[in-house]
Amino acid sequence: MLNTKRSTSSEESHLSLKYTSEQLAWLKRARAFADKIPIEDVIRADSENIFFRELFQKACQEGMGALPFPTTYGGTGGDYVSFCLVNEEFARRCVPIMSSLGVHVLCQEPVYRFGTEEQKRRYLIPSSSGEYLAAFGLTEPNAGSDTAALETTARHDGDYYRLNGTKTFITSGGAADYYIVMAKTVGEPHKPFASQTAPGAKQDTITAFIVERDFPGFNIGQKFDMLGMRGYTTCELVFNDCLVPVDNMLGEPGWGRKVALSSLAKGRVTIAAQATGWAQGALDALISTLKTAYRKGEINKDLDGMSELVGDLAIAVESARVLTYQAAGSVDTGEPDVTLAAMAKMTATDNAMRVATQAISILESAGLEPELLLERIFRDAKAGQIYEGTNQIQRMLIARALLK
Ligand SMILES: Cc1cc2nc3c(=O)[nH]c(=O)nc-3n(C[C@H](O)[C@H](O)[C@H](O)COP(=O)(O)OP(=O)(O)OC[C@H]3O[C@@H](n4cnc5c(N)ncnc54)[C@H](O)[C@@H]3O)c2cc1C
């Protein structure tokens, strides 16, 4: 059996890309943050399926909770490349707040872009400091890839909308303070909106709302005990005549798809960065274990014929990284390339799955020891292939963009 002692450094990663000094500073800050978390805590979050809220607040205090937003509403004023570097470094070591942080920033995007001044003040500022944690409610039991099939409804009633329905698999569902929720508006809206009166305007009924945790009629349903991405209080959200003030509509009626897409276009790049980190973490674990085994004379210097495979895995990590930061760079131009984001998300999560799978195969039973994080990365990468649009759907989106 091979020794599983693992180095925590990955000095050789990121060599292919040139970053600005500010981006490099974020990389180092995130790496230091990640490396300080005891491995026992990383394993416990996963094995006991618990979320470390204090760690999330600490990351926010270090400016990571609103990194890619201007300082006007409490943001840090960094760019998206920097935020991706943070995510990559967090994923490399399975930092147990990574997914919640990614979704938290994803939720701030639509409030920043489509929110009223009051909504920005009420939700963005406390989100930056970590006082509030946000979650994103799109998926339903009968509507995953096909968002047109949403069944949650929002009906205007005086000063409120009444929401009815169930959302499922919501990251941070059990811990969040507010939720960006997509629902189908039924009946007349609370006032005439420009998009409804514009001649020839295409009507869409999906609308976004900001729902606070303690709004009446809102309950947390089943908590999921999943194979991967554990420790993020992934839950169902249940709306039973939930009263949402009219002022909490985000944008206008029918803007829900636009709101969701604005988040997901960036969110998929974040996931690509996370998956690059998983792949790097798996490769690091493999290499350090092989080196230890070589030093102990357990394998020969040609790695017993494994060098070609190790080379292939290193290429998989680096190609995911190049695509990811191309996509992140396009976000920073102000015109995110959604096709590139789909390519990056798909490639990076598929490659992370491949690197983790092969690394475990090479190390055999030693590869399954929790301290090495390989088996965790293997399970998380599987989930990464599914959420924010499955990889089959990403392929369809890419083809559709090319064929249109
Ligand atoms: C860990 C985790 C966290 C999540 N967090 C959130 C969250 O915070 N918020 C949220 O809203 N959702 C969240 N989700 C839900 C996630 O986004 C959905 O699971 C995902 O969009 C797929 O939807 P589905 O599970 O209903 O699968 P389905 O859409 O039912 O798809 C089932 C299978 O059919 C394939 N398929 C579907 N349609 C087509 C098609 N037209 N052509 C080819 N193949 C197709 C899919 O690729 C998939 O393989 C999370 C999921 C996971 C696993």
The ligand as an SDF file (V2000), in Angstrom:
LIG
                    3D

 53 58  0  0  0  0  0  0  0  0999 V2000
  -24.9940   19.6820   -5.2860 C   0  0  0  0  0  0  0  0  0  0  0  0
  -26.0940   20.3970   -5.9760 C   0  0  0  0  0  0  0  0  0  0  0  0
  -26.3760   21.7190   -5.6500 C   0  0  0  0  0  0  0  0  0  0  0  0
  -27.4130   22.3920   -6.2990 C   0  0  0  0  0  0  0  0  0  0  0  0
  -27.6980   23.6840   -5.9380 N   0  0  0  0  0  0  0  0  0  0  0  0
  -28.7300   24.3440   -6.5260 C   0  0  0  0  0  0  0  0  0  0  0  0
  -29.0720   25.6720   -6.1210 C   0  0  0  0  0  0  0  0  0  0  0  0
  -28.4400   26.2850   -5.2500 O   0  0  0  0  0  0  0  0  0  0  0  0
  -30.1390   26.2760   -6.7260 N   0  0  0  0  0  0  0  0  0  0  0  0
  -30.8780   25.6460   -7.6940 C   0  0  0  0  0  0  0  0  0  0  0  0
  -31.8240   26.2440   -8.1950 O   0  0  0  0  0  0  0  0  0  0  0  0
  -30.5730   24.3790   -8.0980 N   0  0  0  0  0  0  0  0  0  0  0  0
  -29.5150   23.7190   -7.5380 C   0  0  0  0  0  0  0  0  0  0  0  0
  -29.2000   22.4260   -7.9260 N   0  0  0  0  0  0  0  0  0  0  0  0
  -30.0170   21.7740   -8.9390 C   0  0  0  0  0  0  0  0  0  0  0  0
  -29.3000   21.6160  -10.2680 C   0  0  0  0  0  0  0  0  0  0  0  0
  -29.0910   22.8460  -10.8870 O   0  0  0  0  0  0  0  0  0  0  0  0
  -30.1320   20.6360  -11.1100 C   0  0  0  0  0  0  0  0  0  0  0  0
  -29.9770   19.3680  -10.5110 O   0  0  0  0  0  0  0  0  0  0  0  0
  -29.6980   20.5940  -12.5470 C   0  0  0  0  0  0  0  0  0  0  0  0
  -30.0400   21.7780  -13.2180 O   0  0  0  0  0  0  0  0  0  0  0  0
  -30.3220   19.4060  -13.3060 C   0  0  0  0  0  0  0  0  0  0  0  0
  -31.7030   19.3520  -13.0900 O   0  0  0  0  0  0  0  0  0  0  0  0
  -32.4050   17.9810  -12.6640 P   0  0  0  0  0  0  0  0  0  0  0  0
  -31.6460   17.4300  -11.4950 O   0  0  0  0  0  0  0  0  0  0  0  0
  -33.8520   18.2380  -12.4790 O   0  0  0  0  0  0  0  0  0  0  0  0
  -32.1720   16.9940  -13.8710 O   0  0  0  0  0  0  0  0  0  0  0  0
  -33.0190   16.9360  -15.2250 P   0  0  0  0  0  0  0  0  0  0  0  0
  -33.1520   18.2740  -15.8150 O   0  0  0  0  0  0  0  0  0  0  0  0
  -34.2670   16.1600  -14.9410 O   0  0  0  0  0  0  0  0  0  0  0  0
  -32.0650   16.0710  -16.1280 O   0  0  0  0  0  0  0  0  0  0  0  0
  -31.8860   14.6530  -15.9310 C   0  0  0  0  0  0  0  0  0  0  0  0
  -30.8900   14.1710  -16.9840 C   0  0  0  0  0  0  0  0  0  0  0  0
  -31.4420   14.3880  -18.2960 O   0  0  0  0  0  0  0  0  0  0  0  0
  -30.5430   15.2010  -19.0580 C   0  0  0  0  0  0  0  0  0  0  0  0
  -31.3380   16.1150  -19.8940 N   0  0  0  0  0  0  0  0  0  0  0  0
  -32.3400   16.9180  -19.4980 C   0  0  0  0  0  0  0  0  0  0  0  0
  -32.8300   17.6250  -20.5310 N   0  0  0  0  0  0  0  0  0  0  0  0
  -32.1100   17.2410  -21.6060 C   0  0  0  0  0  0  0  0  0  0  0  0
  -32.1330   17.6100  -22.9820 C   0  0  0  0  0  0  0  0  0  0  0  0
  -32.9990   18.5030  -23.4480 N   0  0  0  0  0  0  0  0  0  0  0  0
  -31.2370   17.0120  -23.8130 N   0  0  0  0  0  0  0  0  0  0  0  0
  -30.3400   16.1080  -23.3420 C   0  0  0  0  0  0  0  0  0  0  0  0
  -30.2790   15.7110  -22.0660 N   0  0  0  0  0  0  0  0  0  0  0  0
  -31.1350   16.2770  -21.1940 C   0  0  0  0  0  0  0  0  0  0  0  0
  -29.7030   15.9590  -18.0620 C   0  0  0  0  0  0  0  0  0  0  0  0
  -28.4560   16.3220  -18.6080 O   0  0  0  0  0  0  0  0  0  0  0  0
  -29.5680   14.9210  -16.9550 C   0  0  0  0  0  0  0  0  0  0  0  0
  -28.5300   14.0230  -17.2610 O   0  0  0  0  0  0  0  0  0  0  0  0
  -28.1630   21.7340   -7.3070 C   0  0  0  0  0  0  0  0  0  0  0  0
  -27.8530   20.4040   -7.6390 C   0  0  0  0  0  0  0  0  0  0  0  0
  -26.8360   19.7400   -6.9910 C   0  0  0  0  0  0  0  0  0  0  0  0
  -26.5230   18.3180   -7.3910 C   0  0  0  0  0  0  0  0  0  0  0  0
  1  2  1  0
  2  3  1  0
  2 52  2  0
  3  4  2  0
  4  5  1  0
  4 50  1  0
  5  6  2  0
  6  7  1  0
  6 13  1  0
  7  8  2  0
  7  9  1  0
  9 10  1  0
 10 11  2  0
 10 12  1  0
 12 13  2  0
 13 14  1  0
 14 15  1  0
 14 50  1  0
 15 16  1  0
 16 17  1  0
 16 18  1  0
 18 19  1  0
 18 20  1  0
 20 21  1  0
 20 22  1  0
 22 23  1  0
 23 24  1  0
 24 25  2  0
 24 26  1  0
 24 27  1  0
 27 28  1  0
 28 29  2  0
 28 30  1  0
 28 31  1  0
 31 32  1  0
 32 33  1  0
 33 34  1  0
 33 48  1  0
 34 35  1  0
 35 36  1  0
 35 46  1  0
 36 37  1  0
 36 45  1  0
 37 38  2  0
 38 39  1  0
 39 40  1  0
 39 45  2  0
 40 41  1  0
 40 42  2  0
 42 43  1  0
 43 44  2  0
 44 45  1  0
 46 47  1  0
 46 48  1  0
 48 49  1  0
 50 51  2  0
 51 52  1  0
 52 53  1  0
M  END
$$$$
